[in-house]
Each structure stands twice: as C-alpha cells, then as structure tokens.
C-alpha cells in the first residue's frame, strides 16, 4: 500500500477537485455517477484510507453513534441494536455498542468515553429514571436519544407502553381463570420493570381481584439464572397457596422458570401458566412455546437512530418527538391449555 496516498493523490489520479473527492467520501449523492466511479477507482488503485482522526478534528464530531444498553446478553437488545445499525448504515454511520450491565457507574463511564471520542450522538437505555450526566452532555451540545424509555418533551425518546403490556399479560391470565398470579422481575428500580408491574396490578384491579392477587417476586436481574431460581422458589411453595400463573418481566426470566418447571416434571400450563415479555426468537422455540408480550425490537432501534440523525444533521428544523409503540400479546402453549393439547 502507498502509505503517503492522500486525498490530493486521489484527486490527481481521478482528475477532479479536492471538493469532489470530499463529496464522494461524505456526500456521494451529490456527485455524478460517472465522476463518482472515477474517484472510487482512484481510491482503489491507490489503496487510499481516509484519516478519520483528521476528519474528526475538522468537524468536531465522529461518524460513530454510541449505543448504551442494559444487557448485551439479552436478545432483545441484540435485535434493537440491529435496527440501530440498519439506520446508521443508511446514513453512512457506524455504531459502537456499550454494555452498562445495569450499572450506573459503568453507564457514566461509557457516557464520558463517548464524549471524549466526539461521538456523532448517543442512544441509551438508562439504568435509572434520571441521569444528570445525560442532561449535562446535552447542555454541552451532545445529542442524546432515549431508547426503550420515555422522556419529557425537551428530548427525543422511543419506547413501548409497558403499562399496557403488563395489563395485556395479566388480563390474559385472568381470562384463563387464574386468580393467584406472581409478577417475577427486578430490580423494580428499572422503569420498564416498574411499569409492567403497574400494568399487572391494574389488570387485576379492573377484574375485581384483591391486591393480594398479584404476588411480587423480586429478582436481582433479568436473566435465565434468576428465572430458574424463581422457578425453584415457586415449586417449593405449598400447592394450595403457590401461584397458578406467573408473568415475568422479560422472556429470559420466563424461560428460566420454564426450565425449572420442566426439570421438576411440573406441567406448563397445567401446574403453572407462564407469560414473558419481549417475544425474543427463543420464546417461540422453547420446549413449551412461550406466551409473550411482543415489542417491535428492531423498529425501536431504527426509529431512535433516525431521530438522532435528524437532530444532528438538521438542528434548525428538528423537533423533539416522543415515539411510543403499542405492545402486542402473542399467545402460545405456555399459558393456554387449549393450545397445549
């Protein structure tokens, strides 16, 4: 490779101006197809690699979107990230994925890192309902869009109505005849978990059930291991008092509960009906296909990235939007005895 190859060399080889080379690299739609092809051929022949660091110094901003999620091991966030990546690719941007692991300390670390790297903008699912660091970054000119979390009108956000999702799940279980229902999830400090619990209790109240109808079983995390532990706890309860159904705050918890029921030869949904949340691909593929509240995972990410790109590229005309999607209940064998026969 010719290490000294520069945009000047490319312009000379292609017989065009430096501005034309810049447009091919950054705004190719502005260049005639024949000229664009000539420049790209020169780039290939010279094995030219743009100096991103220099470009970043000139513009004060990189071409990389920072995406901070709660748990990179959760397929929900994998699908969400794919939606972000698709929108970013359409705009000629890249994505760096950061995993906060439900840790506010790690979240702040990544926010600072992305600021230092002059990220194009930040998409984040915050650990808690309020993070002063986010507002501080926005005050300094860094665009931040909340994902899977609502916001006030002064900031863009994309979310799902989790209260409605909780209502859908528990209303379904009540319609199946269940009156002792456990809500499995935690920490409740996570907004999505709290909202799903609110919806679950609202559904029970609307059905005229007592407050004790929804039994809260807190978990330290939203993963399969915590679900298995909860399944063990439920299986050890006296049959006359243990829940006949569980609504889990996400599918990983629900799959863990399902695994433990299967291990103990307890029937699902006969001994315990199970409903999850997110409708990840593993839900339909489980040994007993899992009923779940579906979220438009990729669409959440794609929409959030579009809002961020619009805010960065068109600050004069951009208007903050709070996009809220409606969840959908997908009923399968884990909660419906008719489907399991």
Secondary structure, DSSP 8 states (H G I E B T S, - for coil): --TT--HHHHHHHHT--HHHHHHHHH-GGGS-HHHHHHHHHHHHHHT----HHHHHHHHSS-SEEEEEES-TTSHHHHHHHHHHHHHHHHTT-EEEEEE-TT-HHHHHHHHHHHHHTT-SEEEE--SSS--HHHHHHHHTT--EEEESS---TTS-EEEE-HHHHHHHHHHHHHHTT---EEEEE--TTSHHHHHHHHHHHHHHHHTT--GGGEEEEE-SSSSHHHHHHHHHHHHTS-TTTS-SEEEESSHHHHHHHHHHHHHTT--TTTT-EEEEEE--HHHHHSSS--EEEE--HHHHHHHHHHHHHHHHH-TTT----EEEE--EEE--TTT-HHHH-
